Amino acid sequence: MIKVRLLGHIRSSVGKEEVEIDRDEIDSAELVELIRSMSKEKNPGFNIYNTLILVDGGEAFLPAGGRKIKAGGSVVLIPFSHGG
């Protein structure tokens, strides 16, 4: 299970502060696309190029790099336009 906290307009678009992904591992780009598919909007305004993924409160990266995210840790999706 991967718990994903959503910030800014990603949270607004999906309508939830946190979602759980029932997988042991997921590619970072696939994770963002999965969250996009949960959006209530036709074009949610976030993608693999304008979203940061923060893992376990430390390492942040762009999902376009195709990194693997494993179950058990904490993940936060942060849109570039997030106000801090």
TITOR-799318 format. One record per atom (N, C-alpha, C): atom name; x, y, z; residue number from 1; residue in three letters. Coordinates in Angstrom, 1 decimal, padded with zeros to 4 digits. Layout:
BEGIN
<atom atom="CA" X="X" Y="Y" Z="Z" seq="NUM" type="ALA"/>
...
This chain:
BEGIN
<atom atom="N" X="000.8" Y="-001.2" Z="000.0" seq="1" type="MET"/>
<atom atom="CA" X="000.0" Y="000.0" Z="000.0" seq="1" type="MET"/>
<atom atom="C" X="000.9" Y="001.2" Z="000.0" seq="1" type="MET"/>
<atom atom="N" X="000.6" Y="002.2" Z="-000.9" seq="2" type="ILE"/>
<atom atom="CA" X="001.3" Y="003.5" Z="-000.9" seq="2" type="ILE"/>
<atom atom="C" X="000.3" Y="004.6" Z="-000.6" seq="2" type="ILE"/>
<atom atom="N" X="000.6" Y="005.3" Z="000.5" seq="3" type="LYS"/>
<atom atom="CA" X="-000.2" Y="006.5" Z="000.9" seq="3" type="LYS"/>
<atom atom="C" X="000.3" Y="007.7" Z="000.2" seq="3" type="LYS"/>
<atom atom="N" X="-000.5" Y="008.5" Z="-000.5" seq="4" type="VAL"/>
<atom atom="CA" X="-000.1" Y="009.6" Z="-001.2" seq="4" type="VAL"/>
<atom atom="C" X="-000.9" Y="010.9" Z="-000.7" seq="4" type="VAL"/>
<atom atom="N" X="-000.2" Y="011.8" Z="-000.2" seq="5" type="ARG"/>
<atom atom="CA" X="-000.8" Y="013.1" Z="000.3" seq="5" type="ARG"/>
<atom atom="C" X="-000.8" Y="014.1" Z="-000.9" seq="5" type="ARG"/>
<atom atom="N" X="-001.9" Y="014.8" Z="-001.1" seq="6" type="LEU"/>
<atom atom="CA" X="-002.1" Y="015.7" Z="-002.2" seq="6" type="LEU"/>
<atom atom="C" X="-002.1" Y="017.1" Z="-001.7" seq="6" type="LEU"/>
<atom atom="N" X="-001.4" Y="018.0" Z="-002.4" seq="7" type="LEU"/>
<atom atom="CA" X="-001.4" Y="019.4" Z="-002.0" seq="7" type="LEU"/>
<atom atom="C" X="-001.9" Y="020.3" Z="-003.1" seq="7" type="LEU"/>
<atom atom="N" X="-002.3" Y="021.5" Z="-002.7" seq="8" type="GLY"/>
<atom atom="CA" X="-002.7" Y="022.6" Z="-003.7" seq="8" type="GLY"/>
<atom atom="C" X="-003.8" Y="022.1" Z="-004.6" seq="8" type="GLY"/>
<atom atom="N" X="-003.6" Y="022.5" Z="-005.9" seq="9" type="HIS"/>
<atom atom="CA" X="-004.7" Y="022.3" Z="-006.8" seq="9" type="HIS"/>
<atom atom="C" X="-004.8" Y="020.8" Z="-007.2" seq="9" type="HIS"/>
<atom atom="N" X="-003.8" Y="020.0" Z="-006.8" seq="10" type="ILE"/>
<atom atom="CA" X="-004.0" Y="018.5" Z="-007.0" seq="10" type="ILE"/>
<atom atom="C" X="-005.1" Y="018.0" Z="-006.1" seq="10" type="ILE"/>
<atom atom="N" X="-005.0" Y="018.4" Z="-004.8" seq="11" type="ARG"/>
<atom atom="CA" X="-006.0" Y="018.1" Z="-003.8" seq="11" type="ARG"/>
<atom atom="C" X="-007.4" Y="018.5" Z="-004.2" seq="11" type="ARG"/>
<atom atom="N" X="-007.5" Y="019.8" Z="-004.7" seq="12" type="SER"/>
<atom atom="CA" X="-008.8" Y="020.3" Z="-005.1" seq="12" type="SER"/>
<atom atom="C" X="-009.3" Y="019.6" Z="-006.3" seq="12" type="SER"/>
<atom atom="N" X="-008.4" Y="019.2" Z="-007.2" seq="13" type="SER"/>
<atom atom="CA" X="-008.8" Y="018.5" Z="-008.5" seq="13" type="SER"/>
<atom atom="C" X="-009.4" Y="017.1" Z="-008.1" seq="13" type="SER"/>
<atom atom="N" X="-008.7" Y="016.4" Z="-007.2" seq="14" type="VAL"/>
<atom atom="CA" X="-009.1" Y="015.0" Z="-006.9" seq="14" type="VAL"/>
<atom atom="C" X="-010.2" Y="015.0" Z="-005.8" seq="14" type="VAL"/>
<atom atom="N" X="-010.3" Y="016.1" Z="-005.0" seq="15" type="GLY"/>
<atom atom="CA" X="-011.3" Y="016.2" Z="-004.0" seq="15" type="GLY"/>
<atom atom="C" X="-011.0" Y="015.4" Z="-002.7" seq="15" type="GLY"/>
<atom atom="N" X="-009.7" Y="015.1" Z="-002.5" seq="16" type="LYS"/>
<atom atom="CA" X="-009.2" Y="014.4" Z="-001.3" seq="16" type="LYS"/>
<atom atom="C" X="-007.9" Y="014.9" Z="-000.9" seq="16" type="LYS"/>
<atom atom="N" X="-007.6" Y="014.8" Z="000.4" seq="17" type="GLU"/>
<atom atom="CA" X="-006.3" Y="015.2" Z="000.8" seq="17" type="GLU"/>
<atom atom="C" X="-005.3" Y="014.0" Z="000.8" seq="17" type="GLU"/>
<atom atom="N" X="-005.8" Y="012.8" Z="000.8" seq="18" type="GLU"/>
<atom atom="CA" X="-004.9" Y="011.6" Z="000.7" seq="18" type="GLU"/>
<atom atom="C" X="-005.6" Y="010.5" Z="000.0" seq="18" type="GLU"/>
<atom atom="N" X="-004.8" Y="009.8" Z="-000.8" seq="19" type="VAL"/>
<atom atom="CA" X="-005.3" Y="008.6" Z="-001.4" seq="19" type="VAL"/>
<atom atom="C" X="-004.4" Y="007.4" Z="-001.1" seq="19" type="VAL"/>
<atom atom="N" X="-004.9" Y="006.2" Z="-001.2" seq="20" type="GLU"/>
<atom atom="CA" X="-004.1" Y="005.0" Z="-001.0" seq="20" type="GLU"/>
<atom atom="C" X="-004.1" Y="004.2" Z="-002.3" seq="20" type="GLU"/>
<atom atom="N" X="-002.9" Y="003.8" Z="-002.7" seq="21" type="ILE"/>
<atom atom="CA" X="-002.7" Y="003.0" Z="-003.9" seq="21" type="ILE"/>
<atom atom="C" X="-002.3" Y="001.6" Z="-003.5" seq="21" type="ILE"/>
<atom atom="N" X="-003.1" Y="000.6" Z="-003.9" seq="22" type="ASP"/>
<atom atom="CA" X="-002.9" Y="-000.7" Z="-003.5" seq="22" type="ASP"/>
<atom atom="C" X="-001.9" Y="-001.5" Z="-004.3" seq="22" type="ASP"/>
<atom atom="N" X="-000.7" Y="-001.0" Z="-004.2" seq="23" type="ARG"/>
<atom atom="CA" X="000.4" Y="-001.7" Z="-004.9" seq="23" type="ARG"/>
<atom atom="C" X="001.7" Y="-001.7" Z="-004.0" seq="23" type="ARG"/>
<atom atom="N" X="002.6" Y="-002.6" Z="-004.3" seq="24" type="ASP"/>
<atom atom="CA" X="003.8" Y="-002.7" Z="-003.6" seq="24" type="ASP"/>
<atom atom="C" X="004.9" Y="-001.7" Z="-004.2" seq="24" type="ASP"/>
<atom atom="N" X="004.7" Y="-001.4" Z="-005.4" seq="25" type="GLU"/>
<atom atom="CA" X="005.6" Y="-000.5" Z="-006.1" seq="25" type="GLU"/>
<atom atom="C" X="004.9" Y="000.1" Z="-007.3" seq="25" type="GLU"/>
<atom atom="N" X="005.3" Y="001.3" Z="-007.6" seq="26" type="ILE"/>
<atom atom="CA" X="004.7" Y="002.0" Z="-008.8" seq="26" type="ILE"/>
<atom atom="C" X="005.8" Y="003.0" Z="-009.4" seq="26" type="ILE"/>
<atom atom="N" X="005.8" Y="003.1" Z="-010.7" seq="27" type="ASP"/>
<atom atom="CA" X="006.7" Y="004.1" Z="-011.4" seq="27" type="ASP"/>
<atom atom="C" X="006.1" Y="005.5" Z="-011.1" seq="27" type="ASP"/>
<atom atom="N" X="007.0" Y="006.4" Z="-010.8" seq="28" type="SER"/>
<atom atom="CA" X="006.6" Y="007.8" Z="-010.5" seq="28" type="SER"/>
<atom atom="C" X="005.7" Y="008.4" Z="-011.5" seq="28" type="SER"/>
<atom atom="N" X="006.0" Y="008.3" Z="-012.8" seq="29" type="ALA"/>
<atom atom="CA" X="005.1" Y="008.8" Z="-013.8" seq="29" type="ALA"/>
<atom atom="C" X="003.8" Y="008.2" Z="-013.8" seq="29" type="ALA"/>
<atom atom="N" X="003.7" Y="006.9" Z="-013.6" seq="30" type="GLU"/>
<atom atom="CA" X="002.5" Y="006.1" Z="-013.6" seq="30" type="GLU"/>
<atom atom="C" X="001.6" Y="006.6" Z="-012.4" seq="30" type="GLU"/>
<atom atom="N" X="002.3" Y="006.9" Z="-011.3" seq="31" type="LEU"/>
<atom atom="CA" X="001.6" Y="007.4" Z="-010.1" seq="31" type="LEU"/>
<atom atom="C" X="000.8" Y="008.7" Z="-010.4" seq="31" type="LEU"/>
<atom atom="N" X="001.5" Y="009.6" Z="-011.0" seq="32" type="VAL"/>
<atom atom="CA" X="000.9" Y="010.9" Z="-011.3" seq="32" type="VAL"/>
<atom atom="C" X="-000.2" Y="010.7" Z="-012.3" seq="32" type="VAL"/>
<atom atom="N" X="-000.1" Y="009.9" Z="-013.3" seq="33" type="GLU"/>
<atom atom="CA" X="-001.1" Y="009.6" Z="-014.3" seq="33" type="GLU"/>
<atom atom="C" X="-002.3" Y="008.9" Z="-013.6" seq="33" type="GLU"/>
<atom atom="N" X="-002.1" Y="008.1" Z="-012.6" seq="34" type="LEU"/>
<atom atom="CA" X="-003.1" Y="007.4" Z="-011.9" seq="34" type="LEU"/>
<atom atom="C" X="-003.9" Y="008.5" Z="-011.1" seq="34" type="LEU"/>
<atom atom="N" X="-003.2" Y="009.4" Z="-010.4" seq="35" type="ILE"/>
<atom atom="CA" X="-003.9" Y="010.5" Z="-009.7" seq="35" type="ILE"/>
<atom atom="C" X="-004.6" Y="011.4" Z="-010.6" seq="35" type="ILE"/>
<atom atom="N" X="-004.1" Y="011.7" Z="-011.8" seq="36" type="ARG"/>
<atom atom="CA" X="-004.8" Y="012.5" Z="-012.8" seq="36" type="ARG"/>
<atom atom="C" X="-006.1" Y="011.8" Z="-013.2" seq="36" type="ARG"/>
<atom atom="N" X="-006.1" Y="010.5" Z="-013.3" seq="37" type="SER"/>
<atom atom="CA" X="-007.3" Y="009.8" Z="-013.7" seq="37" type="SER"/>
<atom atom="C" X="-008.4" Y="009.9" Z="-012.6" seq="37" type="SER"/>
<atom atom="N" X="-008.0" Y="010.2" Z="-011.4" seq="38" type="MET"/>
<atom atom="CA" X="-009.0" Y="010.4" Z="-010.3" seq="38" type="MET"/>
<atom atom="C" X="-009.6" Y="011.8" Z="-010.2" seq="38" type="MET"/>
<atom atom="N" X="-009.1" Y="012.7" Z="-011.0" seq="39" type="SER"/>
<atom atom="CA" X="-009.5" Y="014.1" Z="-011.0" seq="39" type="SER"/>
<atom atom="C" X="-010.9" Y="014.2" Z="-011.5" seq="39" type="SER"/>
<atom atom="N" X="-011.6" Y="015.2" Z="-010.9" seq="40" type="LYS"/>
<atom atom="CA" X="-013.0" Y="015.5" Z="-011.3" seq="40" type="LYS"/>
<atom atom="C" X="-013.0" Y="016.4" Z="-012.6" seq="40" type="LYS"/>
<atom atom="N" X="-011.8" Y="016.9" Z="-012.9" seq="41" type="GLU"/>
<atom atom="CA" X="-011.7" Y="017.8" Z="-014.0" seq="41" type="GLU"/>
<atom atom="C" X="-011.2" Y="017.1" Z="-015.3" seq="41" type="GLU"/>
<atom atom="N" X="-011.6" Y="017.6" Z="-016.5" seq="42" type="LYS"/>
<atom atom="CA" X="-011.2" Y="016.9" Z="-017.7" seq="42" type="LYS"/>
<atom atom="C" X="-009.7" Y="017.1" Z="-017.9" seq="42" type="LYS"/>
<atom atom="N" X="-009.2" Y="018.3" Z="-017.7" seq="43" type="ASN"/>
<atom atom="CA" X="-007.8" Y="018.6" Z="-017.8" seq="43" type="ASN"/>
<atom atom="C" X="-007.3" Y="019.2" Z="-016.4" seq="43" type="ASN"/>
<atom atom="N" X="-006.8" Y="018.3" Z="-015.5" seq="44" type="PRO"/>
<atom atom="CA" X="-006.6" Y="018.7" Z="-014.2" seq="44" type="PRO"/>
<atom atom="C" X="-005.4" Y="019.7" Z="-014.0" seq="44" type="PRO"/>
<atom atom="N" X="-004.6" Y="020.0" Z="-015.0" seq="45" type="GLY"/>
<atom atom="CA" X="-003.6" Y="021.0" Z="-014.8" seq="45" type="GLY"/>
<atom atom="C" X="-002.3" Y="020.6" Z="-014.1" seq="45" type="GLY"/>
<atom atom="N" X="-002.2" Y="019.4" Z="-013.8" seq="46" type="PHE"/>
<atom atom="CA" X="-000.9" Y="018.9" Z="-013.3" seq="46" type="PHE"/>
<atom atom="C" X="-000.5" Y="017.6" Z="-014.1" seq="46" type="PHE"/>
<atom atom="N" X="000.8" Y="017.4" Z="-014.2" seq="47" type="ASN"/>
<atom atom="CA" X="001.3" Y="016.3" Z="-015.0" seq="47" type="ASN"/>
<atom atom="C" X="002.7" Y="015.9" Z="-014.5" seq="47" type="ASN"/>
<atom atom="N" X="003.3" Y="015.0" Z="-015.2" seq="48" type="ILE"/>
<atom atom="CA" X="004.6" Y="014.5" Z="-014.8" seq="48" type="ILE"/>
<atom atom="C" X="005.7" Y="015.6" Z="-014.9" seq="48" type="ILE"/>
<atom atom="N" X="005.5" Y="016.7" Z="-015.6" seq="49" type="TYR"/>
<atom atom="CA" X="006.5" Y="017.7" Z="-015.7" seq="49" type="TYR"/>
<atom atom="C" X="006.3" Y="018.9" Z="-014.8" seq="49" type="TYR"/>
<atom atom="N" X="005.2" Y="019.1" Z="-014.2" seq="50" type="ASN"/>
<atom atom="CA" X="005.0" Y="020.3" Z="-013.3" seq="50" type="ASN"/>
<atom atom="C" X="004.6" Y="019.8" Z="-011.9" seq="50" type="ASN"/>
<atom atom="N" X="005.0" Y="018.7" Z="-011.5" seq="51" type="THR"/>
<atom atom="CA" X="004.6" Y="018.1" Z="-010.1" seq="51" type="THR"/>
<atom atom="C" X="005.9" Y="017.6" Z="-009.5" seq="51" type="THR"/>
<atom atom="N" X="006.1" Y="017.9" Z="-008.3" seq="52" type="LEU"/>
<atom atom="CA" X="007.2" Y="017.3" Z="-007.5" seq="52" type="LEU"/>
<atom atom="C" X="006.7" Y="016.1" Z="-006.7" seq="52" type="LEU"/>
<atom atom="N" X="007.5" Y="015.1" Z="-006.5" seq="53" type="ILE"/>
<atom atom="CA" X="007.1" Y="014.0" Z="-005.6" seq="53" type="ILE"/>
<atom atom="C" X="008.1" Y="014.1" Z="-004.5" seq="53" type="ILE"/>
<atom atom="N" X="007.6" Y="014.1" Z="-003.2" seq="54" type="LEU"/>
<atom atom="CA" X="008.5" Y="014.1" Z="-002.1" seq="54" type="LEU"/>
<atom atom="C" X="008.3" Y="012.8" Z="-001.4" seq="54" type="LEU"/>
<atom atom="N" X="009.4" Y="012.1" Z="-001.1" seq="55" type="VAL"/>
<atom atom="CA" X="009.3" Y="010.7" Z="-000.5" seq="55" type="VAL"/>
<atom atom="C" X="009.9" Y="010.8" Z="000.8" seq="55" type="VAL"/>
<atom atom="N" X="009.2" Y="010.3" Z="001.8" seq="56" type="ASP"/>
<atom atom="CA" X="009.6" Y="010.2" Z="003.2" seq="56" type="ASP"/>
<atom atom="C" X="010.2" Y="011.5" Z="003.8" seq="56" type="ASP"/>
<atom atom="N" X="009.6" Y="012.6" Z="003.4" seq="57" type="GLY"/>
<atom atom="CA" X="010.0" Y="013.9" Z="003.9" seq="57" type="GLY"/>
<atom atom="C" X="011.4" Y="014.4" Z="003.5" seq="57" type="GLY"/>
<atom atom="N" X="012.0" Y="013.7" Z="002.6" seq="58" type="GLY"/>
<atom atom="CA" X="013.3" Y="014.1" Z="002.2" seq="58" type="GLY"/>
<atom atom="C" X="013.6" Y="014.3" Z="000.7" seq="58" type="GLY"/>
<atom atom="N" X="013.7" Y="013.3" Z="000.0" seq="59" type="GLU"/>
<atom atom="CA" X="014.1" Y="013.4" Z="-001.4" seq="59" type="GLU"/>
<atom atom="C" X="012.9" Y="013.8" Z="-002.3" seq="59" type="GLU"/>
<atom atom="N" X="013.1" Y="014.9" Z="-003.1" seq="60" type="ALA"/>
<atom atom="CA" X="012.1" Y="015.3" Z="-004.0" seq="60" type="ALA"/>
<atom atom="C" X="012.6" Y="015.2" Z="-005.5" seq="60" type="ALA"/>
<atom atom="N" X="011.7" Y="014.8" Z="-006.3" seq="61" type="PHE"/>
<atom atom="CA" X="012.1" Y="014.7" Z="-007.7" seq="61" type="PHE"/>
<atom atom="C" X="010.9" Y="014.8" Z="-008.7" seq="61" type="PHE"/>
<atom atom="N" X="011.1" Y="015.0" Z="-009.9" seq="62" type="LEU"/>
<atom atom="CA" X="010.1" Y="015.1" Z="-011.0" seq="62" type="LEU"/>
<atom atom="C" X="009.7" Y="013.7" Z="-011.4" seq="62" type="LEU"/>
<atom atom="N" X="008.4" Y="013.4" Z="-011.5" seq="63" type="PRO"/>
<atom atom="CA" X="008.0" Y="012.0" Z="-011.8" seq="63" type="PRO"/>
<atom atom="C" X="008.4" Y="011.6" Z="-013.3" seq="63" type="PRO"/>
<atom atom="N" X="008.7" Y="012.6" Z="-014.1" seq="64" type="ALA"/>
<atom atom="CA" X="009.1" Y="012.3" Z="-015.5" seq="64" type="ALA"/>
<atom atom="C" X="010.3" Y="011.4" Z="-015.6" seq="64" type="ALA"/>
<atom atom="N" X="011.1" Y="011.4" Z="-014.5" seq="65" type="GLY"/>
<atom atom="CA" X="012.3" Y="010.6" Z="-014.5" seq="65" type="GLY"/>
<atom atom="C" X="012.1" Y="009.1" Z="-014.4" seq="65" type="GLY"/>
<atom atom="N" X="010.9" Y="008.7" Z="-014.1" seq="66" type="GLY"/>
<atom atom="CA" X="010.5" Y="007.3" Z="-014.1" seq="66" type="GLY"/>
<atom atom="C" X="011.1" Y="006.5" Z="-012.9" seq="66" type="GLY"/>
<atom atom="N" X="011.2" Y="007.2" Z="-011.7" seq="67" type="ARG"/>
<atom atom="CA" X="011.7" Y="006.5" Z="-010.5" seq="67" type="ARG"/>
<atom atom="C" X="010.6" Y="005.6" Z="-009.9" seq="67" type="ARG"/>
<atom atom="N" X="011.1" Y="004.6" Z="-009.2" seq="68" type="LYS"/>
<atom atom="CA" X="010.2" Y="003.6" Z="-008.6" seq="68" type="LYS"/>
<atom atom="C" X="009.9" Y="004.1" Z="-007.1" seq="68" type="LYS"/>
<atom atom="N" X="008.6" Y="004.0" Z="-006.8" seq="69" type="ILE"/>
<atom atom="CA" X="008.1" Y="004.3" Z="-005.4" seq="69" type="ILE"/>
<atom atom="C" X="007.6" Y="003.0" Z="-004.8" seq="69" type="ILE"/>
<atom atom="N" X="008.1" Y="002.7" Z="-003.6" seq="70" type="LYS"/>
<atom atom="CA" X="007.8" Y="001.4" Z="-003.0" seq="70" type="LYS"/>
<atom atom="C" X="006.8" Y="001.7" Z="-001.8" seq="70" type="LYS"/>
<atom atom="N" X="006.0" Y="000.7" Z="-001.5" seq="71" type="ALA"/>
<atom atom="CA" X="005.0" Y="000.7" Z="-000.5" seq="71" type="ALA"/>
<atom atom="C" X="005.7" Y="000.9" Z="000.9" seq="71" type="ALA"/>
<atom atom="N" X="004.9" Y="001.5" Z="001.8" seq="72" type="GLY"/>
<atom atom="CA" X="005.3" Y="001.7" Z="003.2" seq="72" type="GLY"/>
<atom atom="C" X="005.8" Y="003.0" Z="003.5" seq="72" type="GLY"/>
<atom atom="N" X="006.3" Y="003.8" Z="002.6" seq="73" type="GLY"/>
<atom atom="CA" X="006.7" Y="005.2" Z="002.9" seq="73" type="GLY"/>
<atom atom="C" X="005.6" Y="006.2" Z="002.7" seq="73" type="GLY"/>
<atom atom="N" X="006.0" Y="007.4" Z="003.0" seq="74" type="SER"/>
<atom atom="CA" X="005.0" Y="008.5" Z="002.8" seq="74" type="SER"/>
<atom atom="C" X="005.4" Y="009.3" Z="001.5" seq="74" type="SER"/>
<atom atom="N" X="004.4" Y="009.6" Z="000.7" seq="75" type="VAL"/>
<atom atom="CA" X="004.6" Y="010.3" Z="-000.6" seq="75" type="VAL"/>
<atom atom="C" X="003.7" Y="011.5" Z="-000.6" seq="75" type="VAL"/>
<atom atom="N" X="004.3" Y="012.6" Z="-001.0" seq="76" type="VAL"/>
<atom atom="CA" X="003.5" Y="013.9" Z="-001.2" seq="76" type="VAL"/>
<atom atom="C" X="003.6" Y="014.3" Z="-002.6" seq="76" type="VAL"/>
<atom atom="N" X="002.5" Y="014.7" Z="-003.2" seq="77" type="LEU"/>
<atom atom="CA" X="002.5" Y="015.3" Z="-004.6" seq="77" type="LEU"/>
<atom atom="C" X="002.4" Y="016.8" Z="-004.4" seq="77" type="LEU"/>
<atom atom="N" X="003.3" Y="017.6" Z="-004.9" seq="78" type="ILE"/>
<atom atom="CA" X="003.3" Y="019.0" Z="-004.8" seq="78" type="ILE"/>
<atom atom="C" X="003.3" Y="019.7" Z="-006.2" seq="78" type="ILE"/>
<atom atom="N" X="002.3" Y="020.4" Z="-006.5" seq="79" type="PRO"/>
<atom atom="CA" X="002.3" Y="021.1" Z="-007.8" seq="79" type="PRO"/>
<atom atom="C" X="003.3" Y="022.3" Z="-007.7" seq="79" type="PRO"/>
<atom atom="N" X="003.9" Y="022.6" Z="-008.8" seq="80" type="PHE"/>
<atom atom="CA" X="004.9" Y="023.7" Z="-008.9" seq="80" type="PHE"/>
<atom atom="C" X="004.2" Y="025.0" Z="-008.4" seq="80" type="PHE"/>
<atom atom="N" X="003.0" Y="025.2" Z="-008.7" seq="81" type="SER"/>
<atom atom="CA" X="002.3" Y="026.4" Z="-008.4" seq="81" type="SER"/>
<atom atom="C" X="001.8" Y="026.5" Z="-006.9" seq="81" type="SER"/>
<atom atom="N" X="002.2" Y="025.5" Z="-006.1" seq="82" type="HIS"/>
<atom atom="CA" X="001.8" Y="025.5" Z="-004.7" seq="82" type="HIS"/>
<atom atom="C" X="002.5" Y="026.6" Z="-004.0" seq="82" type="HIS"/>
<atom atom="N" X="001.8" Y="027.3" Z="-003.1" seq="83" type="GLY"/>
<atom atom="CA" X="002.2" Y="028.5" Z="-002.5" seq="83" type="GLY"/>
<atom atom="C" X="003.1" Y="028.3" Z="-001.2" seq="83" type="GLY"/>
<atom atom="N" X="003.7" Y="027.2" Z="-001.0" seq="84" type="GLY"/>
<atom atom="CA" X="004.6" Y="027.0" Z="000.1" seq="84" type="GLY"/>
<atom atom="C" X="004.0" Y="026.5" Z="001.3" seq="84" type="GLY"/>
